[in-house]
């Protein structure tokens, strides 16, 4: 079964079945739900080869004003979609 087929099958699961799948994946990957250490989970995924590297979070905010601006016309996302067609 391919990854694509598995992902399609997941769409048809009930919430309870999704929870069972999640628990099975956590056991398989070594990230047990009782382990609250995100760093330990990432280390395990790195050891398994599922992560290429563990990036450290930014300690300082990005420079510049990050306030959204108002623009007129179509939303940018819609313009990008139209250009790609």
Long-range contacts (C-beta under 8 A, 24 or more apart in sequence): none
